[in-house]
């Protein structure tokens, strides 16, 4: 029986039921006269219910017919094979890349000098502007020099007195030396004169040292800058009492060109780096490698720095050690304590396999997986290992090889074993397969 015949039979059966319901009506429209005795209310209600049951039966039959018709059409359409979905692929080729690590660090001054007084006294002058640049030897503070001038003058006078006593004793010793040879004087007399000469010469040395000490103390009344750099705020004012070698510094000078950047590096990363070096995955770069810097607002620092050294001790509280880098800072952009990110080259990978990030997904267990198109254009699912992100790509260390064709767009439309139509991947194309559908990125592996 075809669909048309089935529909005709449904229409005939519905017409029969309609006539049956009409005949069951208490007032059939047949043109005959209305009966004299009207039926009871119960009879009318019963016939009305019979008519409703007839209509419901008709509706059920119609719905059944339509459902059977739709199923027939679906079975007919299911016989046509679906076309293979189109996906974009990337054919992997080994690349030579530099493996960089980004470390957070802080800027520190190249030289730091805390200025303290070497002598005690009242501060008479402050001879610098806070926050300005000073040069080594510039006088910063002036302590009252009166006491030290007097002490220096007394030391010089004492030195002159000692020096005046030396010539007579020296001449007397020379004469006694000649006389003792001819037995004109006793040996005892000569020994006494010789001892007096040596004592006078010793006193001369003491007097000279005392005079030099007084001179130095006088010079210390002018507190000078020990290094060149930028000076900070002053902790004392004019009229304050300065105490020699006090604990609190007057001010601090910092040399800001160049500057150091100290960044902690995880010891686990160091072990991984050494393991990769040993296995041949990485080749060692120059120890004095160039280092790039990213400022805390995300802008790159225009000048490159140099890796100076790595600390030999691991901090047990953080399991990290310090890498120290040096950067030129002619414009004083980098200030001590500033947060920065240093990009340090760890080594070079000569056979790196890079996969666009949208080509790597995660399964429910968190494993990184990639969908590949094999030689017969069928989908193959493969578990891979990723090391880190390089730009907008993943560095794959295991699970893929050169020549593999990785599906990077249209992944949502395919399943393992299904045929696909492959087209080359174009990152700049907007109408690529699966455009507009986002794949959740895989988390970076440590």
C-alpha positions as CSV (number, residue, x, y, z in Angstrom):
1,X,0.0,0.0,0.0
2,X,1.5,3.4,-1.0
3,X,1.2,6.7,0.9
4,X,-1.6,8.0,-1.3
5,X,-3.8,5.0,-0.8
6,X,-3.2,5.1,2.9
7,X,-4.4,8.8,3.0
8,X,-7.5,8.0,1.0
9,X,-8.5,5.2,3.4
10,X,-8.0,7.5,6.3
11,X,-10.3,10.1,4.7
12,X,-13.0,7.5,4.0
13,X,-12.9,6.2,7.5
14,X,-13.1,9.7,8.9
15,X,-16.2,10.5,6.8
16,X,-17.9,7.3,8.1
17,X,-17.2,8.3,11.7
18,X,-18.5,11.8,11.0
19,X,-21.8,10.5,9.6
20,X,-22.1,8.1,12.6
21,X,-21.7,11.0,15.0
22,X,-24.2,13.1,13.1
23,X,-26.8,10.3,13.2
24,X,-26.2,10.0,16.9
25,X,-27.1,13.7,17.4
26,X,-30.5,14.4,19.1
27,X,-31.4,16.7,16.3
28,X,-30.1,15.3,13.1
29,X,-30.1,17.7,10.2
30,X,-32.1,15.5,7.8
31,X,-35.0,17.8,7.0
32,X,-37.5,15.8,9.0
33,X,-39.8,17.4,11.5
34,X,-38.7,17.8,15.0
35,X,-40.2,15.0,17.2
36,X,-42.9,15.9,19.5
37,X,-41.3,14.1,22.5
38,X,-37.9,15.6,23.3
39,X,-35.3,13.2,24.5
40,X,-34.2,13.3,28.2
41,X,-31.2,15.2,29.4
42,X,-29.2,12.1,30.1
43,X,-29.8,10.7,26.6
44,X,-28.5,14.0,25.1
45,X,-25.4,13.9,27.3
46,X,-24.7,10.3,26.4
47,X,-25.0,11.0,22.7
48,X,-22.7,14.1,23.0
49,X,-20.0,12.0,24.7
50,X,-20.2,9.4,21.9
51,X,-19.7,12.2,19.4
52,X,-16.6,13.5,21.3
53,X,-15.1,9.9,21.4
54,X,-15.6,9.8,17.6
55,X,-13.8,13.0,17.1
56,X,-10.9,11.9,19.3
57,X,-10.6,8.7,17.3
58,X,-10.4,10.7,14.1
59,X,-7.6,12.9,15.5
60,X,-5.6,9.9,16.7
61,X,-5.8,8.2,13.3
62,X,-4.7,11.4,11.6
63,X,-1.6,11.8,13.9
64,X,-0.7,8.1,13.4
65,X,-0.8,8.5,9.7
66,X,1.3,11.6,9.7
67,X,3.9,9.9,12.0
68,X,4.1,6.9,9.7
69,X,4.4,9.1,6.7
70,X,7.3,11.1,8.4
71,X,9.1,7.9,9.3
72,X,8.9,6.7,5.8
73,X,10.4,9.9,4.5
74,X,13.2,9.7,7.1
75,X,14.0,6.2,6.1
76,X,14.1,7.2,2.5
77,X,16.4,10.2,3.2
78,X,18.7,8.1,5.5
79,X,19.8,6.1,2.5
80,X,21.8,9.0,1.1
81,X,25.4,9.1,2.6
82,X,26.5,12.3,4.4
83,X,29.5,14.1,2.8
84,X,32.8,14.0,4.7
85,X,33.3,17.2,6.8
86,X,36.0,19.6,5.8
87,X,38.9,20.2,8.2
88,X,42.0,22.3,8.1
89,X,45.3,20.5,8.8
90,X,48.9,21.5,9.6
91,X,51.7,19.2,8.4
92,X,54.4,19.2,11.1
93,X,58.0,20.0,10.2
94,X,60.8,20.3,12.6
95,X,62.0,23.8,13.4
96,X,65.0,25.4,15.1
97,X,63.8,27.5,18.1
98,X,65.3,29.2,21.1
99,X,63.8,27.9,24.4
100,X,63.2,30.9,26.6
101,X,62.0,31.1,30.2
102,X,60.2,34.1,31.6
103,X,61.2,34.9,35.2
104,X,59.7,37.4,37.6
105,X,62.3,39.6,39.3
106,X,63.1,42.9,41.0
107,X,65.5,45.7,40.1
108,X,68.3,46.5,42.4
109,X,71.0,49.3,42.3
110,X,74.4,48.5,40.9
111,X,76.0,50.3,43.9
112,X,74.5,51.4,47.2
113,X,76.2,53.6,49.7
114,X,74.8,54.7,53.0
115,X,76.2,58.0,54.1
116,X,77.1,58.3,57.8
117,X,79.3,60.8,59.8
118,X,82.8,59.8,60.7
119,X,83.1,62.4,63.5
120,X,80.6,64.0,65.9
121,X,79.4,67.5,65.8
122,X,76.6,69.9,64.9
123,X,75.5,70.0,61.2
124,X,75.9,73.4,59.8
125,X,75.0,72.9,56.2
126,X,73.3,70.5,53.8
127,X,74.8,71.0,50.3
128,X,72.7,68.8,48.0
129,X,69.2,68.6,46.6
130,X,67.2,65.5,47.6
131,X,66.6,63.2,44.7
132,X,69.3,64.7,42.6
133,X,72.5,63.3,41.1
134,X,75.8,63.6,42.9
135,X,79.3,62.8,42.0
136,X,81.9,61.0,44.1
137,X,83.7,63.5,46.3
138,X,80.9,66.1,46.4
139,X,80.4,67.6,49.9
140,X,76.9,66.6,51.2
141,X,76.9,67.9,54.8
142,X,79.2,70.3,56.7
143,X,79.8,69.6,60.4
144,X,81.0,72.4,62.7
145,X,84.8,72.2,62.2
146,X,85.9,74.6,65.1
147,X,86.9,71.8,67.5
148,X,88.7,69.8,64.9
149,X,90.6,72.8,63.6
150,X,91.9,73.5,67.1
151,X,92.9,69.9,67.5
152,X,94.7,69.9,64.2
153,X,96.5,73.1,65.1
154,X,97.6,71.6,68.5
155,X,98.8,68.4,66.8
156,X,100.9,70.4,64.3
157,X,102.4,72.4,67.1
158,X,103.4,69.3,69.0
159,X,104.9,67.9,65.8
160,X,106.9,71.1,65.4
161,X,108.2,70.8,69.0
162,X,109.3,67.2,68.5
163,X,110.9,68.0,65.2
164,X,112.9,70.9,66.9
165,X,114.3,68.5,69.5
166,X,115.7,66.1,66.9
167,X,118.7,68.0,65.4
168,X,120.7,68.6,68.6
169,X,120.3,65.0,69.7
170,X,121.3,63.8,66.3
171,X,124.4,66.0,66.3
172,X,125.4,64.9,69.8
173,X,125.0,61.3,68.9
174,X,127.3,61.8,65.8
175,X,130.0,63.5,68.0
176,X,129.9,60.8,70.6
177,X,130.3,58.2,67.9
178,X,133.6,59.7,66.8
179,X,134.8,60.2,70.4
180,X,134.0,56.7,71.5
181,X,136.4,55.3,68.9
182,X,139.4,57.2,70.5
183,X,138.2,56.4,74.0
184,X,137.5,60.2,74.6
185,X,134.0,59.3,76.1
186,X,132.8,56.2,77.7
187,X,130.7,53.6,75.9
188,X,127.9,54.3,78.4
189,X,127.7,57.9,77.5
190,X,127.5,57.1,73.8
191,X,124.8,54.5,74.4
192,X,122.7,57.0,76.4
193,X,122.9,59.6,73.6
194,X,122.1,57.0,70.9
195,X,119.0,55.8,72.9
196,X,117.9,59.5,73.3
197,X,118.1,59.9,69.5
198,X,116.0,56.9,68.8
199,X,113.4,58.0,71.4
200,X,113.2,61.4,69.9
201,X,112.7,59.9,66.4
202,X,109.9,57.7,67.8
203,X,108.3,60.7,69.4
204,X,108.5,62.4,66.0
205,X,106.6,59.6,64.4
206,X,103.9,59.8,67.1
207,X,103.6,63.5,66.6
208,X,103.3,63.1,62.9
209,X,100.5,60.4,63.3
210,X,98.6,62.6,65.7
211,X,98.8,65.5,63.3
212,X,97.6,63.3,60.5
213,X,94.7,62.1,62.6
214,X,93.7,65.6,63.5
215,X,93.9,66.5,59.8
216,X,91.7,63.5,58.8
217,X,89.1,64.3,61.5
218,X,89.0,67.9,60.3
219,X,88.5,66.7,56.8
220,X,85.6,64.4,58.0
221,X,83.7,67.4,59.1
222,X,82.8,67.8,55.4
223,X,80.8,64.6,54.7
224,X,81.4,63.7,51.0
225,X,79.6,61.3,48.6
226,X,81.5,58.0,48.4
227,X,80.0,57.1,45.0
228,X,78.4,58.8,42.1
229,X,74.7,58.2,41.7
230,X,71.2,59.5,42.7
231,X,70.8,60.6,46.3
232,X,67.7,60.0,48.4
233,X,66.0,62.0,51.1
234,X,67.9,63.3,54.1
235,X,67.1,61.9,57.5
236,X,68.7,64.9,59.3
237,X,68.4,68.7,59.1
238,X,70.7,71.6,59.8
239,X,71.4,71.9,63.5
240,X,71.1,68.2,64.2
241,X,73.7,66.4,66.2
242,X,75.8,64.0,64.3
243,X,77.4,61.1,66.1
244,X,80.4,59.3,64.7
245,X,79.5,55.9,63.1
246,X,75.9,56.2,64.1
247,X,73.5,53.4,63.1
248,X,71.0,55.5,61.2
249,X,72.4,56.8,57.9
250,X,72.1,60.5,56.9
251,X,71.0,59.5,53.4
252,X,71.6,56.8,50.7
253,X,73.2,57.1,47.3
254,X,72.4,54.5,44.6
255,X,74.1,54.1,41.2
256,X,71.3,53.4,38.7
257,X,73.3,53.0,35.5
258,X,73.7,50.1,35.1
259,X,71.3,48.1,37.3
260,X,70.9,44.6,38.5
261,X,67.8,42.4,38.0
262,X,67.6,39.5,40.4
263,X,65.1,36.8,39.5
264,X,64.4,33.5,41.3
265,X,64.6,30.3,39.2
266,X,63.0,27.1,40.4
267,X,65.5,24.3,41.1
268,X,63.0,21.9,39.4
269,X,63.3,23.8,36.2
270,X,67.1,23.7,36.5
271,X,66.9,19.9,36.8
272,X,64.6,19.7,33.8
273,X,67.0,21.9,31.8
274,X,70.0,19.7,32.6
275,X,68.0,16.6,31.7
276,X,67.0,18.0,28.3
277,X,70.7,19.0,27.8
278,X,71.9,15.5,28.6
279,X,69.3,13.9,26.3
280,X,70.2,16.1,23.4
281,X,66.8,17.8,23.2
282,X,68.4,21.1,23.9
283,X,71.8,22.5,23.0
284,X,73.5,24.9,25.5
285,X,73.6,28.5,24.5
286,X,76.2,31.1,25.5
287,X,76.4,31.6,29.2
288,X,76.7,35.3,28.8
289,X,73.4,35.2,26.9
290,X,71.5,38.3,26.1
291,X,68.4,38.8,28.2
292,X,65.2,40.8,27.3
293,X,63.1,42.6,29.9
294,X,59.4,43.3,30.1
295,X,58.3,46.1,32.3
296,X,55.4,45.8,34.8
297,X,53.0,47.5,32.4
298,X,53.7,44.9,29.7
299,X,55.9,47.1,27.5
300,X,59.3,45.7,26.5
301,X,62.4,47.4,27.8
302,X,64.4,48.8,24.7
303,X,67.9,47.7,25.9
304,X,69.1,44.2,26.2
305,X,70.9,42.9,29.3
306,X,73.4,40.2,30.1
307,X,73.2,37.2,32.4
308,X,76.0,37.6,34.9
309,X,75.8,34.5,37.1
310,X,73.5,32.1,39.0
311,X,73.7,31.6,42.7
312,X,75.2,28.4,44.0
313,X,72.8,28.0,46.9
314,X,69.1,26.9,46.7
315,X,66.8,28.6,49.2
316,X,65.2,25.8,51.2
317,X,62.1,27.8,51.9
318,X,61.3,28.4,48.2
319,X,63.3,25.7,46.4
320,X,64.8,28.3,44.1
321,X,68.1,30.1,43.4
322,X,68.9,33.5,42.1
323,X,69.8,34.5,38.6
324,X,71.5,37.9,38.4
325,X,71.4,40.0,35.2
326,X,72.8,43.4,34.4
327,X,71.0,46.0,32.2
328,X,72.1,49.5,31.0
329,X,69.9,52.2,32.4
330,X,70.9,55.5,30.9
331,X,67.5,57.1,31.2
332,X,66.8,55.8,34.7
333,X,63.7,54.0,33.6
334,X,64.5,51.0,35.9
335,X,64.3,51.9,39.6
336,X,65.4,49.8,42.6
337,X,62.5,47.6,43.7
338,X,60.6,47.7,40.4
339,X,58.9,44.5,39.4
340,X,60.0,43.2,35.9
341,X,59.9,40.0,33.9
342,X,63.1,38.7,32.4
343,X,63.1,36.5,29.3
344,X,66.2,34.3,29.5
345,X,67.3,31.9,26.8
346,X,67.8,28.4,28.2
347,X,69.0,26.7,25.1
348,X,68.2,25.8,21.4
349,X,66.0,23.0,20.2
350,X,67.1,22.0,16.7
351,X,64.1,19.6,16.0
352,X,61.1,21.3,17.7
353,X,57.6,20.3,16.7
354,X,55.1,23.2,17.1
355,X,51.3,22.7,16.9
356,X,48.8,25.6,16.9
357,X,47.1,25.8,20.2
358,X,43.7,25.1,18.8
359,X,45.0,21.8,17.6
360,X,45.6,20.5,21.1
361,X,42.7,19.7,23.4
362,X,42.2,17.8,26.7
363,X,40.3,14.6,27.5
364,X,38.3,14.1,30.7
365,X,41.4,12.9,32.5
366,X,43.4,16.0,31.5
367,X,45.7,14.4,29.0
368,X,46.6,16.4,26.0
369,X,45.3,14.9,22.7
370,X,45.5,15.8,19.0
371,X,43.3,14.7,16.1
372,X,45.3,13.7,13.0
373,X,44.3,12.8,9.4
374,X,46.1,9.6,8.3
375,X,47.1,8.7,4.8
376,X,43.5,7.6,3.9
377,X,42.0,10.9,5.2
378,X,40.5,9.2,8.3
379,X,40.6,10.7,11.8
380,X,43.1,9.3,14.3
381,X,43.2,10.4,17.9
382,X,46.6,10.5,19.6
383,X,47.7,11.3,23.1
384,X,50.7,13.8,23.2
385,X,52.9,15.5,25.7
386,X,53.4,19.3,25.6
387,X,56.2,21.2,27.2
388,X,55.3,24.9,26.9
389,X,53.8,27.6,24.7
390,X,55.9,29.2,22.1
391,X,53.9,32.2,20.9
392,X,50.5,30.9,19.8
393,X,51.7,27.3,19.5
394,X,52.4,24.3,21.7
395,X,55.9,22.7,21.8
396,X,55.1,19.0,21.6
397,X,57.8,16.7,23.0
398,X,56.1,13.2,22.6
399,X,53.3,11.6,20.5
400,X,53.9,13.3,17.2
401,X,56.5,13.1,14.5
402,X,57.6,15.0,11.4
403,X,55.1,14.7,8.6
404,X,52.0,14.1,10.8
405,X,48.9,16.0,9.7
406,X,47.3,17.6,12.7
407,X,43.7,18.8,12.5
408,X,43.5,22.4,13.8
409,X,40.1,23.5,12.6
410,X,36.8,21.6,12.4
411,X,37.7,19.3,15.3
412,X,34.1,19.5,16.7
413,X,32.8,17.9,13.5
414,X,34.9,14.7,13.5
415,X,35.4,11.6,15.5
416,X,38.1,8.9,15.5
417,X,37.9,6.7,12.4
418,X,35.5,9.0,10.4
419,X,36.5,10.2,6.9
420,X,37.3,13.8,6.4
421,X,38.1,16.2,3.6
422,X,41.4,18.0,4.4
423,X,42.5,21.5,3.3
424,X,45.7,23.4,4.3
425,X,45.4,25.5,7.4
426,X,45.5,29.3,6.9
427,X,45.7,31.2,10.2
428,X,44.5,34.4,8.5
429,X,41.5,32.9,6.8
430,X,38.1,33.9,8.2
431,X,35.9,31.3,6.4
432,X,38.0,28.3,7.4
433,X,36.3,25.1,8.6
434,X,34.9,25.4,12.0
435,X,35.4,29.2,12.1
436,X,33.5,30.8,14.8
437,X,33.7,27.7,17.0
438,X,36.2,28.0,19.8
439,X,38.1,25.1,21.3
440,X,39.0,25.4,24.9
441,X,42.8,25.8,25.1
442,X,44.8,23.2,26.9
443,X,46.6,24.2,30.1
444,X,50.3,24.8,29.9
445,X,52.4,22.0,31.1
446,X,55.1,22.6,33.7
